[in-house]
Amino acid sequence: MANRLPSAASLVRFCQKLNRVKTLDDDLMETSLKRCLSTVDLTLLGVGGMVGSGLYVLTGTVAKEIAGPAVIISFLIAGFASLLAALCYAEFGARVPKTGSAYMFTYVSVGEIWAFLIGWNVILEYMIGGAAVARAWSGYLDSMFDHKIKNFTETHVGSWNVQFLAHYPDFLAAGILLIATVFISFGVRVSSWLNHIFAAISMVIILFILIFGFILAEPKNWGPEFGGFAPFGFSGIMSGTATCFYAFVGFDVIAASSEEAKNPQKSIPIATAVSLGLATSAYFLVSTVLTLMVPWNTLVPDSALSDAFYRRGYSWAGFIVAAGSICAMNTVLLSNLFSLPRIVYAMAEDGLFFQFFSKVNPTTKVPLIGIIVFGILMALLALIFDLEALVQFLSIGTLLAYTFVAASIIVLRFQQDKIEFSQPTVHEASPICHIGAPIKSENLVGEEMKEYESFSDKLQLVEIDKKDNQRRETGRLKAAFEPYLRFLNDFYPGEVVTIAVVTLMVSCICFCSVLVFGSDRLRLPTWAFYLLLVIFMIGFLISLCLIWVHEQQRKTSTFQVPLVPLIPALSILLNIYLMLKLNYMTWIRFSVWLALGLLVYFGYGIWHSKENLREPKDHGVTARYVVFPSSSLEETVQQVQPNSQDTMGRAVVTDEESEKR
């Protein structure tokens, strides 16, 4: 028994390491990066990140192979699901204006290992996104020259027939990525202006496509002779939605850029909402035009829009569309190359990734090493991988990040705010504060007396507030439900909410698994199928209710997601459903990537984490504290800041010292 106790204690400490959260700095606006982005800059970054190859390539691919003309419904559902996630990103981006996007949000609320895995997947998301866009860029340019580039490469370099790999090496796609990497290296201002130019050209050409496309529209292309509006049924629409998520992944570039925004609290929510609205409108209208111009089953996936104009006899219009697609794809390339090194920088800055990626160039104020290394890696992916395989692989990482950010919003909203207030400064030789010696107010003069009185008043207010609102503090059961759910008061504030969030996610996974696989692969009888759906939905609703009956944090000055926990819970449910609609090979490749991530974390990150380096300082250090004449004030100090150093590094009373006294 004696041998088991140390191992159990070691296991507990190890689990605590995995779930430790990030300690935020005093000044969240302080950064080694350059704060120079306005609301317009962030909005155009978001639009540029979303409206690119998804508009010009993905629309045709999903329409022909997955959903038919009902692709417009797929885009609407994907846009709605993205909106739910975008609201969560906007709240976090305003409250924690630090680079890192979903990685940072998960780290400050859920725990380290989950944050690392999300960050690891976001790295993959941006790498694959950049590579997929580069291949689409290459395909469109090639179509303008009657595929001469492709034919030349296959003839003089060679081709291969390997699953998930492209038929030939795409040197053009790799080259454009390397050129974009050079421009991104010049700094955030250069990146922003390039994005403005390409985004403006792209929007003008989208307007041209819509106006001219609706003139050429033929409603018969949605008719029964071509299979109708939804030839692949509801399943096709939802499968299309899962793939269409690729179109909206760019909005998180706004949150990733929050550390370089001038006024992140205001500009991030506005930029997120406006850019997502513009992108969803563009996808809905362009996919409508495309499927009305030509029959959906005759579309050319690689260059659907330009080819549609060519086939209607307007080759000059097809040339304009191809040129516009290249401009739009340039914005996405810039967006991915802009965001990826900043995610890597945030992870390296926290010690979870290799330290040299945290170095910022003193002249351009950008993480130059990360830009160069990951620009080259993107180019290699674009060189050899197939576009469709890249797109499916991308969606799963994005959906997982959205799920964790939504869960983090719920957890954070029901966590207690850390009560912080200014304390009298304690110096080694200060006549005010002597460890264990009471302070007599008559001995204080001038500024010392003011500090003492201010601190005393604040402590007394806290004590009164705690007595008046004992059952209404954040994370506690609401007073109205206490007579019915009194047993929930035995838990720590926020503990029931955390358990309920885990239960809610498990219920979502089970519900969506039955919904997606129940009738086909599991071959459940009808009664069992519906019974399981009802059971898991009840579990989802009970978890939601258990969260709702607890007190949330009070309104803050920054943007907050409305209808919490409903909106984040719906986001989790929809994201998990869409993940399960992706094919099994996507999950296999994703599992391999996760395994590599765990090797990096346990081999490097867990030991070099800044939070890990902070831990020894909390042990064996004698805390300094001030003993006031009122015993009630001292008790309040111990209640408000119990038994440790606080996150600001200020002194508080510890258990050992209390026992000694």
Secondary structure as a PSIPRED ss2 file (coil, helix, strand):
# PSIPRED VFORMAT (PSIPRED V4.0)

   1 M C   1.000  0.000  0.000
   2 A C   1.000  0.000  0.000
   3 N C   1.000  0.000  0.000
   4 R H   0.000  1.000  0.000
   5 L H   0.000  1.000  0.000
   6 P H   0.000  1.000  0.000
   7 S H   0.000  1.000  0.000
   8 A H   0.000  1.000  0.000
   9 A H   0.000  1.000  0.000
  10 S H   0.000  1.000  0.000
  11 L H   0.000  1.000  0.000
  12 V H   0.000  1.000  0.000
  13 R H   0.000  1.000  0.000
  14 F H   0.000  1.000  0.000
  15 C H   0.000  1.000  0.000
  16 Q H   0.000  1.000  0.000
  17 K H   0.000  1.000  0.000
  18 L H   0.000  1.000  0.000
  19 N C   1.000  0.000  0.000
  20 R C   1.000  0.000  0.000
  21 V C   1.000  0.000  0.000
  22 K C   1.000  0.000  0.000
  23 T C   1.000  0.000  0.000
  24 L C   1.000  0.000  0.000
  25 D C   1.000  0.000  0.000
  26 D C   1.000  0.000  0.000
  27 D C   1.000  0.000  0.000
  28 L C   1.000  0.000  0.000
  29 M C   1.000  0.000  0.000
  30 E C   1.000  0.000  0.000
  31 T C   1.000  0.000  0.000
  32 S C   1.000  0.000  0.000
  33 L C   1.000  0.000  0.000
  34 K C   1.000  0.000  0.000
  35 R C   1.000  0.000  0.000
  36 C C   1.000  0.000  0.000
  37 L E   0.000  0.000  1.000
  38 S C   1.000  0.000  0.000
  39 T H   0.000  1.000  0.000
  40 V H   0.000  1.000  0.000
  41 D H   0.000  1.000  0.000
  42 L H   0.000  1.000  0.000
  43 T H   0.000  1.000  0.000
  44 L H   0.000  1.000  0.000
  45 L H   0.000  1.000  0.000
  46 G H   0.000  1.000  0.000
  47 V H   0.000  1.000  0.000
  48 G H   0.000  1.000  0.000
  49 G H   0.000  1.000  0.000
  50 M H   0.000  1.000  0.000
  51 V C   1.000  0.000  0.000
  52 G C   1.000  0.000  0.000
  53 S H   0.000  1.000  0.000
  54 G H   0.000  1.000  0.000
  55 L H   0.000  1.000  0.000
  56 Y H   0.000  1.000  0.000
  57 V H   0.000  1.000  0.000
  58 L H   0.000  1.000  0.000
  59 T H   0.000  1.000  0.000
  60 G H   0.000  1.000  0.000
  61 T H   0.000  1.000  0.000
  62 V H   0.000  1.000  0.000
  63 A H   0.000  1.000  0.000
  64 K H   0.000  1.000  0.000
  65 E H   0.000  1.000  0.000
  66 I H   0.000  1.000  0.000
  67 A H   0.000  1.000  0.000
  68 G H   0.000  1.000  0.000
  69 P H   0.000  1.000  0.000
  70 A H   0.000  1.000  0.000
  71 V H   0.000  1.000  0.000
  72 I H   0.000  1.000  0.000
  73 I H   0.000  1.000  0.000
  74 S H   0.000  1.000  0.000
  75 F H   0.000  1.000  0.000
  76 L H   0.000  1.000  0.000
  77 I H   0.000  1.000  0.000
  78 A H   0.000  1.000  0.000
  79 G H   0.000  1.000  0.000
  80 F H   0.000  1.000  0.000
  81 A H   0.000  1.000  0.000
  82 S H   0.000  1.000  0.000
  83 L H   0.000  1.000  0.000
  84 L H   0.000  1.000  0.000
  85 A H   0.000  1.000  0.000
  86 A H   0.000  1.000  0.000
  87 L H   0.000  1.000  0.000
  88 C H   0.000  1.000  0.000
  89 Y H   0.000  1.000  0.000
  90 A H   0.000  1.000  0.000
  91 E H   0.000  1.000  0.000
  92 F H   0.000  1.000  0.000
  93 G H   0.000  1.000  0.000
  94 A H   0.000  1.000  0.000
  95 R H   0.000  1.000  0.000
  96 V C   1.000  0.000  0.000
  97 P C   1.000  0.000  0.000
  98 K C   1.000  0.000  0.000
  99 T C   1.000  0.000  0.000
 100 G C   1.000  0.000  0.000
 101 S C   1.000  0.000  0.000
 102 A H   0.000  1.000  0.000
 103 Y H   0.000  1.000  0.000
 104 M H   0.000  1.000  0.000
 105 F H   0.000  1.000  0.000
 106 T H   0.000  1.000  0.000
 107 Y H   0.000  1.000  0.000
 108 V H   0.000  1.000  0.000
 109 S H   0.000  1.000  0.000
 110 V C   1.000  0.000  0.000
 111 G C   1.000  0.000  0.000
 112 E H   0.000  1.000  0.000
 113 I H   0.000  1.000  0.000
 114 W H   0.000  1.000  0.000
 115 A H   0.000  1.000  0.000
 116 F H   0.000  1.000  0.000
 117 L H   0.000  1.000  0.000
 118 I H   0.000  1.000  0.000
 119 G H   0.000  1.000  0.000
 120 W H   0.000  1.000  0.000
 121 N H   0.000  1.000  0.000
 122 V H   0.000  1.000  0.000
 123 I H   0.000  1.000  0.000
 124 L H   0.000  1.000  0.000
 125 E H   0.000  1.000  0.000
 126 Y H   0.000  1.000  0.000
 127 M H   0.000  1.000  0.000
 128 I H   0.000  1.000  0.000
 129 G H   0.000  1.000  0.000
 130 G H   0.000  1.000  0.000
 131 A H   0.000  1.000  0.000
 132 A H   0.000  1.000  0.000
 133 V H   0.000  1.000  0.000
 134 A H   0.000  1.000  0.000
 135 R H   0.000  1.000  0.000
 136 A H   0.000  1.000  0.000
 137 W H   0.000  1.000  0.000
 138 S H   0.000  1.000  0.000
 139 G H   0.000  1.000  0.000
 140 Y H   0.000  1.000  0.000
 141 L H   0.000  1.000  0.000
 142 D H   0.000  1.000  0.000
 143 S H   0.000  1.000  0.000
 144 M H   0.000  1.000  0.000
 145 F C   1.000  0.000  0.000
 146 D C   1.000  0.000  0.000
 147 H C   1.000  0.000  0.000
 148 K H   0.000  1.000  0.000
 149 I H   0.000  1.000  0.000
 150 K H   0.000  1.000  0.000
 151 N H   0.000  1.000  0.000
 152 F H   0.000  1.000  0.000
 153 T H   0.000  1.000  0.000
 154 E H   0.000  1.000  0.000
 155 T H   0.000  1.000  0.000
 156 H H   0.000  1.000  0.000
 157 V C   1.000  0.000  0.000
 158 G C   1.000  0.000  0.000
 159 S C   1.000  0.000  0.000
 160 W C   1.000  0.000  0.000
 161 N C   1.000  0.000  0.000
 162 V C   1.000  0.000  0.000
 163 Q C   1.000  0.000  0.000
 164 F C   1.000  0.000  0.000
 165 L E   0.000  0.000  1.000
 166 A C   1.000  0.000  0.000
 167 H C   1.000  0.000  0.000
 168 Y C   1.000  0.000  0.000
 169 P C   1.000  0.000  0.000
 170 D C   1.000  0.000  0.000
 171 F H   0.000  1.000  0.000
 172 L H   0.000  1.000  0.000
 173 A H   0.000  1.000  0.000
 174 A H   0.000  1.000  0.000
 175 G H   0.000  1.000  0.000
 176 I H   0.000  1.000  0.000
 177 L H   0.000  1.000  0.000
 178 L H   0.000  1.000  0.000
 179 I H   0.000  1.000  0.000
 180 A H   0.000  1.000  0.000
 181 T H   0.000  1.000  0.000
 182 V H   0.000  1.000  0.000
 183 F H   0.000  1.000  0.000
 184 I H   0.000  1.000  0.000
 185 S C   1.000  0.000  0.000
 186 F C   1.000  0.000  0.000
 187 G C   1.000  0.000  0.000
 188 V H   0.000  1.000  0.000
 189 R H   0.000  1.000  0.000
 190 V H   0.000  1.000  0.000
 191 S H   0.000  1.000  0.000
 192 S H   0.000  1.000  0.000
 193 W H   0.000  1.000  0.000
 194 L H   0.000  1.000  0.000
 195 N H   0.000  1.000  0.000
 196 H H   0.000  1.000  0.000
 197 I H   0.000  1.000  0.000
 198 F H   0.000  1.000  0.000
 199 A H   0.000  1.000  0.000
 200 A H   0.000  1.000  0.000
 201 I H   0.000  1.000  0.000
 202 S H   0.000  1.000  0.000
 203 M H   0.000  1.000  0.000
 204 V H   0.000  1.000  0.000
 205 I H   0.000  1.000  0.000
 206 I H   0.000  1.000  0.000
 207 L H   0.000  1.000  0.000
 208 F H   0.000  1.000  0.000
 209 I H   0.000  1.000  0.000
 210 L H   0.000  1.000  0.000
 211 I H   0.000  1.000  0.000
 212 F H   0.000  1.000  0.000
 213 G H   0.000  1.000  0.000
 214 F H   0.000  1.000  0.000
 215 I H   0.000  1.000  0.000
 216 L C   1.000  0.000  0.000
 217 A C   1.000  0.000  0.000
 218 E C   1.000  0.000  0.000
 219 P H   0.000  1.000  0.000
 220 K H   0.000  1.000  0.000
 221 N H   0.000  1.000  0.000
 222 W H   0.000  1.000  0.000
 223 G C   1.000  0.000  0.000
 224 P H   0.000  1.000  0.000
 225 E H   0.000  1.000  0.000
 226 F H   0.000  1.000  0.000
 227 G C   1.000  0.000  0.000
 228 G C   1.000  0.000  0.000
 229 F C   1.000  0.000  0.000
 230 A C   1.000  0.000  0.000
 231 P C   1.000  0.000  0.000
 232 F C   1.000  0.000  0.000
 233 G H   0.000  1.000  0.000
 234 F H   0.000  1.000  0.000
 235 S H   0.000  1.000  0.000
 236 G H   0.000  1.000  0.000
 237 I H   0.000  1.000  0.000
 238 M H   0.000  1.000  0.000
 239 S H   0.000  1.000  0.000
 240 G H   0.000  1.000  0.000
 241 T H   0.000  1.000  0.000
 242 A H   0.000  1.000  0.000
 243 T H   0.000  1.000  0.000
 244 C H   0.000  1.000  0.000
 245 F H   0.000  1.000  0.000
 246 Y H   0.000  1.000  0.000
 247 A H   0.000  1.000  0.000
 248 F H   0.000  1.000  0.000
 249 V H   0.000  1.000  0.000
 250 G H   0.000  1.000  0.000
 251 F H   0.000  1.000  0.000
 252 D H   0.000  1.000  0.000
 253 V H   0.000  1.000  0.000
 254 I H   0.000  1.000  0.000
 255 A H   0.000  1.000  0.000
 256 A H   0.000  1.000  0.000
 257 S C   1.000  0.000  0.000
 258 S H   0.000  1.000  0.000
 259 E H   0.000  1.000  0.000
 260 E H   0.000  1.000  0.000
 261 A E   0.000  0.000  1.000
 262 K C   1.000  0.000  0.000
 263 N C   1.000  0.000  0.000
 264 P H   0.000  1.000  0.000
 265 Q H   0.000  1.000  0.000
 266 K H   0.000  1.000  0.000
 267 S H   0.000  1.000  0.000
 268 I H   0.000  1.000  0.000
 269 P H   0.000  1.000  0.000
 270 I H   0.000  1.000  0.000
 271 A H   0.000  1.000  0.000
 272 T H   0.000  1.000  0.000
 273 A H   0.000  1.000  0.000
 274 V H   0.000  1.000  0.000
 275 S H   0.000  1.000  0.000
 276 L H   0.000  1.000  0.000
 277 G H   0.000  1.000  0.000
 278 L H   0.000  1.000  0.000
 279 A H   0.000  1.000  0.000
 280 T H   0.000  1.000  0.000
 281 S H   0.000  1.000  0.000
 282 A H   0.000  1.000  0.000
 283 Y H   0.000  1.000  0.000
 284 F H   0.000  1.000  0.000
 285 L H   0.000  1.000  0.000
 286 V H   0.000  1.000  0.000
 287 S H   0.000  1.000  0.000
 288 T H   0.000  1.000  0.000
 289 V H   0.000  1.000  0.000
 290 L H   0.000  1.000  0.000
 291 T H   0.000  1.000  0.000
 292 L H   0.000  1.000  0.000
 293 M H   0.000  1.000  0.000
 294 V C   1.000  0.000  0.000
 295 P C   1.000  0.000  0.000
 296 W H   0.000  1.000  0.000
 297 N H   0.000  1.000  0.000
 298 T H   0.000  1.000  0.000
 299 L C   1.000  0.000  0.000
 300 V C   1.000  0.000  0.000
 301 P H   0.000  1.000  0.000
 302 D H   0.000  1.000  0.000
 303 S H   0.000  1.000  0.000
 304 A H   0.000  1.000  0.000
 305 L H   0.000  1.000  0.000
 306 S H   0.000  1.000  0.000
 307 D H   0.000  1.000  0.000
 308 A H   0.000  1.000  0.000
 309 F H   0.000  1.000  0.000
 310 Y H   0.000  1.000  0.000
 311 R H   0.000  1.000  0.000
 312 R C   1.000  0.000  0.000
 313 G C   1.000  0.000  0.000
 314 Y C   1.000  0.000  0.000
 315 S H   0.000  1.000  0.000
 316 W H   0.000  1.000  0.000
 317 A H   0.000  1.000  0.000
 318 G H   0.000  1.000  0.000
 319 F H   0.000  1.000  0.000
 320 I H   0.000  1.000  0.000
 321 V H   0.000  1.000  0.000
 322 A H   0.000  1.000  0.000
 323 A H   0.000  1.000  0.000
 324 G H   0.000  1.000  0.000
 325 S H   0.000  1.000  0.000
 326 I H   0.000  1.000  0.000
 327 C H   0.000  1.000  0.000
 328 A H   0.000  1.000  0.000
 329 M H   0.000  1.000  0.000
 330 N H   0.000  1.000  0.000
 331 T H   0.000  1.000  0.000
 332 V H   0.000  1.000  0.000
 333 L H   0.000  1.000  0.000
 334 L H   0.000  1.000  0.000
 335 S H   0.000  1.000  0.000
 336 N H   0.000  1.000  0.000
 337 L H   0.000  1.000  0.000
 338 F H   0.000  1.000  0.000
 339 S H   0.000  1.000  0.000
 340 L H   0.000  1.000  0.000
 341 P H   0.000  1.000  0.000
 342 R H   0.000  1.000  0.000
 343 I H   0.000  1.000  0.000
 344 V H   0.000  1.000  0.000
 345 Y H   0.000  1.000  0.000
 346 A H   0.000  1.000  0.000
 347 M H   0.000  1.000  0.000
 348 A H   0.000  1.000  0.000
 349 E H   0.000  1.000  0.000
 350 D C   1.000  0.000  0.000
 351 G C   1.000  0.000  0.000
 352 L C   1.000  0.000  0.000
 353 F C   1.000  0.000  0.000
 354 F C   1.000  0.000  0.000
 355 Q H   0.000  1.000  0.000
 356 F H   0.000  1.000  0.000
 357 F H   0.000  1.000  0.000
 358 S H   0.000  1.000  0.000
 359 K C   1.000  0.000  0.000
 360 V C   1.000  0.000  0.000
 361 N C   1.000  0.000  0.000
 362 P C   1.000  0.000  0.000
 363 T C   1.000  0.000  0.000
 364 T C   1.000  0.000  0.000
 365 K C   1.000  0.000  0.000
 366 V C   1.000  0.000  0.000
 367 P C   1.000  0.000  0.000
 368 L H   0.000  1.000  0.000
 369 I H   0.000  1.000  0.000
 370 G H   0.000  1.000  0.000
 371 I H   0.000  1.000  0.000
 372 I H   0.000  1.000  0.000
 373 V H   0.000  1.000  0.000
 374 F H   0.000  1.000  0.000
 375 G H   0.000  1.000  0.000
 376 I H   0.000  1.000  0.000
 377 L H   0.000  1.000  0.000
 378 M H   0.000  1.000  0.000
 379 A H   0.000  1.000  0.000
 380 L H   0.000  1.000  0.000
 381 L H   0.000  1.000  0.000
 382 A H   0.000  1.000  0.000
 383 L H   0.000  1.000  0.000
 384 I H   0.000  1.000  0.000
 385 F E   0.000  0.000  1.000
 386 D C   1.000  0.000  0.000
 387 L H   0.000  1.000  0.000
 388 E H   0.000  1.000  0.000
 389 A H   0.000  1.000  0.000
 390 L H   0.000  1.000  0.000
 391 V H   0.000  1.000  0.000
 392 Q H   0.000  1.000  0.000
 393 F H   0.000  1.000  0.000
 394 L H   0.000  1.000  0.000
 395 S H   0.000  1.000  0.000
 396 I H   0.000  1.000  0.000
 397 G H   0.000  1.000  0.000
 398 T H   0.000  1.000  0.000
 399 L H   0.000  1.000  0.000
 400 L H   0.000  1.000  0.000
 401 A H   0.000  1.000  0.000
 402 Y H   0.000  1.000  0.000
 403 T H   0.000  1.000  0.000
 404 F H   0.000  1.000  0.000
 405 V H   0.000  1.000  0.000
 406 A H   0.000  1.000  0.000
 407 A H   0.000  1.000  0.000
 408 S H   0.000  1.000  0.000
 409 I H   0.000  1.000  0.000
 410 I H   0.000  1.000  0.000
 411 V H   0.000  1.000  0.000
 412 L H   0.000  1.000  0.000
 413 R H   0.000  1.000  0.000
 414 F C   1.000  0.000  0.000
 415 Q C   1.000  0.000  0.000
 416 Q C   1.000  0.000  0.000
 417 D C   1.000  0.000  0.000
 418 K C   1.000  0.000  0.000
 419 I C   1.000  0.000  0.000
 420 E C   1.000  0.000  0.000
 421 F C   1.000  0.000  0.000
 422 S C   1.000  0.000  0.000
 423 Q C   1.000  0.000  0.000
 424 P C   1.000  0.000  0.000
 425 T C   1.000  0.000  0.000
 426 V C   1.000  0.000  0.000
 427 H C   1.000  0.000  0.000
 428 E C   1.000  0.000  0.000
 429 A C   1.000  0.000  0.000
 430 S C   1.000  0.000  0.000
 431 P C   1.000  0.000  0.000
 432 I C   1.000  0.000  0.000
 433 C C   1.000  0.000  0.000
 434 H E   0.000  0.000  1.000
 435 I C   1.000  0.000  0.000
 436 G C   1.000  0.000  0.000
 437 A E   0.000  0.000  1.000
 438 P E   0.000  0.000  1.000
 439 I C   1.000  0.000  0.000
 440 K C   1.000  0.000  0.000
 441 S H   0.000  1.000  0.000
 442 E H   0.000  1.000  0.000
 443 N H   0.000  1.000  0.000
 444 L C   1.000  0.000  0.000
 445 V C   1.000  0.000  0.000
 446 G H   0.000  1.000  0.000
 447 E H   0.000  1.000  0.000
 448 E H   0.000  1.000  0.000
 449 M H   0.000  1.000  0.000
 450 K H   0.000  1.000  0.000
 451 E H   0.000  1.000  0.000
 452 Y H   0.000  1.000  0.000
 453 E H   0.000  1.000  0.000
 454 S H   0.000  1.000  0.000
 455 F H   0.000  1.000  0.000
 456 S H   0.000  1.000  0.000
 457 D H   0.000  1.000  0.000
 458 K H   0.000  1.000  0.000
 459 L H   0.000  1.000  0.000
 460 Q H   0.000  1.000  0.000
 461 L H   0.000  1.000  0.000
 462 V H   0.000  1.000  0.000
 463 E H   0.000  1.000  0.000
 464 I H   0.000  1.000  0.000
 465 D H   0.000  1.000  0.000
 466 K H   0.000  1.000  0.000
 467 K H   0.000  1.000  0.000
 468 D H   0.000  1.000  0.000
 469 N C   1.000  0.000  0.000
 470 Q C   1.000  0.000  0.000
 471 R C   1.000  0.000  0.000
 472 R C   1.000  0.000  0.000
 473 E C   1.000  0.000  0.000
 474 T C   1.000  0.000  0.000
 475 G C   1.000  0.000  0.000
 476 R C   1.000  0.000  0.000
 477 L E   0.000  0.000  1.000
 478 K C   1.000  0.000  0.000
 479 A H   0.000  1.000  0.000
 480 A H   0.000  1.000  0.000
 481 F H   0.000  1.000  0.000
 482 E C   1.000  0.000  0.000
 483 P C   1.000  0.000  0.000
 484 Y C   1.000  0.000  0.000
 485 L C   1.000  0.000  0.000
 486 R H   0.000  1.000  0.000
 487 F H   0.000  1.000  0.000
 488 L H   0.000  1.000  0.000
 489 N H   0.000  1.000  0.000
 490 D H   0.000  1.000  0.000
 491 F C   1.000  0.000  0.000
 492 Y C   1.000  0.000  0.000
 493 P C   1.000  0.000  0.000
 494 G C   1.000  0.000  0.000
 495 E H   0.000  1.000  0.000
 496 V H   0.000  1.000  0.000
 497 V H   0.000  1.000  0.000
 498 T H   0.000  1.000  0.000
 499 I H   0.000  1.000  0.000
 500 A H   0.000  1.000  0.000
 501 V H   0.000  1.000  0.000
 502 V H   0.000  1.000  0.000
 503 T H   0.000  1.000  0.000
 504 L H   0.000  1.000  0.000
 505 M H   0.000  1.000  0.000
 506 V H   0.000  1.000  0.000
 507 S H   0.000  1.000  0.000
 508 C H   0.000  1.000  0.000
 509 I H   0.000  1.000  0.000
 510 C H   0.000  1.000  0.000
 511 F H   0.000  1.000  0.000
 512 C H   0.000  1.000  0.000
 513 S H   0.000  1.000  0.000
 514 V H   0.000  1.000  0.000
 515 L H   0.000  1.000  0.000
 516 V H   0.000  1.000  0.000
 517 F H   0.000  1.000  0.000
 518 G C   1.000  0.000  0.000
 519 S C   1.000  0.000  0.000
 520 D C   1.000  0.000  0.000
 521 R C   1.000  0.000  0.000
 522 L C   1.000  0.000  0.000
 523 R C   1.000  0.000  0.000
 524 L C   1.000  0.000  0.000
 525 P C   1.000  0.000  0.000
 526 T H   0.000  1.000  0.000
 527 W H   0.000  1.000  0.000
 528 A H   0.000  1.000  0.000
 529 F H   0.000  1.000  0.000
 530 Y H   0.000  1.000  0.000
 531 L H   0.000  1.000  0.000
 532 L H   0.000  1.000  0.000
 533 L H   0.000  1.000  0.000
 534 V H   0.000  1.000  0.000
 535 I H   0.000  1.000  0.000
 536 F H   0.000  1.000  0.000
 537 M H   0.000  1.000  0.000
 538 I H   0.000  1.000  0.000
 539 G H   0.000  1.000  0.000
 540 F H   0.000  1.000  0.000
 541 L H   0.000  1.000  0.000
 542 I H   0.000  1.000  0.000
 543 S H   0.000  1.000  0.000
 544 L H   0.000  1.000  0.000
 545 C H   0.000  1.000  0.000
 546 L H   0.000  1.000  0.000
 547 I H   0.000  1.000  0.000
 548 W H   0.000  1.000  0.000
 549 V C   1.000  0.000  0.000
 550 H E   0.000  0.000  1.000
 551 E C   1.000  0.000  0.000
 552 Q C   1.000  0.000  0.000
 553 Q C   1.000  0.000  0.000
 554 R C   1.000  0.000  0.000
 555 K C   1.000  0.000  0.000
 556 T C   1.000  0.000  0.000
 557 S C   1.000  0.000  0.000
 558 T C   1.000  0.000  0.000
 559 F C   1.000  0.000  0.000
 560 Q C   1.000  0.000  0.000
 561 V C   1.000  0.000  0.000
 562 P C   1.000  0.000  0.000
 563 L C   1.000  0.000  0.000
 564 V C   1.000  0.000  0.000
 565 P C   1.000  0.000  0.000
 566 L H   0.000  1.000  0.000
 567 I H   0.000  1.000  0.000
 568 P H   0.000  1.000  0.000
 569 A H   0.000  1.000  0.000
 570 L H   0.000  1.000  0.000
 571 S H   0.000  1.000  0.000
 572 I H   0.000  1.000  0.000
 573 L H   0.000  1.000  0.000
 574 L H   0.000  1.000  0.000
 575 N H   0.000  1.000  0.000
 576 I H   0.000  1.000  0.000
 577 Y H   0.000  1.000  0.000
 578 L H   0.000  1.000  0.000
 579 M H   0.000  1.000  0.000
 580 L H   0.000  1.000  0.000
 581 K C   1.000  0.000  0.000
 582 L C   1.000  0.000  0.000
 583 N C   1.000  0.000  0.000
 584 Y H   0.000  1.000  0.000
 585 M H   0.000  1.000  0.000
 586 T H   0.000  1.000  0.000
 587 W H   0.000  1.000  0.000
 588 I H   0.000  1.000  0.000
 589 R H   0.000  1.000  0.000
 590 F H   0.000  1.000  0.000
 591 S H   0.000  1.000  0.000
 592 V H   0.000  1.000  0.000
 593 W H   0.000  1.000  0.000
 594 L H   0.000  1.000  0.000
 595 A H   0.000  1.000  0.000
 596 L H   0.000  1.000  0.000
 597 G H   0.000  1.000  0.000
 598 L H   0.000  1.000  0.000
 599 L H   0.000  1.000  0.000
 600 V H   0.000  1.000  0.000
 601 Y H   0.000  1.000  0.000
 602 F H   0.000  1.000  0.000
 603 G H   0.000  1.000  0.000
 604 Y H   0.000  1.000  0.000
 605 G H   0.000  1.000  0.000
 606 I H   0.000  1.000  0.000
 607 W H   0.000  1.000  0.000
 608 H H   0.000  1.000  0.000
 609 S C   1.000  0.000  0.000
 610 K H   0.000  1.000  0.000
 611 E H   0.000  1.000  0.000
 612 N H   0.000  1.000  0.000
 613 L H   0.000  1.000  0.000
 614 R H   0.000  1.000  0.000
 615 E H   0.000  1.000  0.000
 616 P H   0.000  1.000  0.000
 617 K H   0.000  1.000  0.000
 618 D H   0.000  1.000  0.000
 619 H C   1.000  0.000  0.000
 620 G C   1.000  0.000  0.000
 621 V C   1.000  0.000  0.000
 622 T C   1.000  0.000  0.000
 623 A C   1.000  0.000  0.000
 624 R C   1.000  0.000  0.000
 625 Y C   1.000  0.000  0.000
 626 V C   1.000  0.000  0.000
 627 V E   0.000  0.000  1.000
 628 F C   1.000  0.000  0.000
 629 P C   1.000  0.000  0.000
 630 S C   1.000  0.000  0.000
 631 S H   0.000  1.000  0.000
 632 S H   0.000  1.000  0.000
 633 L H   0.000  1.000  0.000
 634 E H   0.000  1.000  0.000
 635 E H   0.000  1.000  0.000
 636 T H   0.000  1.000  0.000
 637 V H   0.000  1.000  0.000
 638 Q H   0.000  1.000  0.000
 639 Q H   0.000  1.000  0.000
 640 V H   0.000  1.000  0.000
 641 Q C   1.000  0.000  0.000
 642 P C   1.000  0.000  0.000
 643 N C   1.000  0.000  0.000
 644 S C   1.000  0.000  0.000
 645 Q C   1.000  0.000  0.000
 646 D C   1.000  0.000  0.000
 647 T C   1.000  0.000  0.000
 648 M C   1.000  0.000  0.000
 649 G C   1.000  0.000  0.000
 650 R C   1.000  0.000  0.000
 651 A C   1.000  0.000  0.000
 652 V C   1.000  0.000  0.000
 653 V C   1.000  0.000  0.000
 654 T C   1.000  0.000  0.000
 655 D H   0.000  1.000  0.000
 656 E H   0.000  1.000  0.000
 657 E H   0.000  1.000  0.000
 658 S H   0.000  1.000  0.000
 659 E H   0.000  1.000  0.000
 660 K H   0.000  1.000  0.000
 661 R C   1.000  0.000  0.000
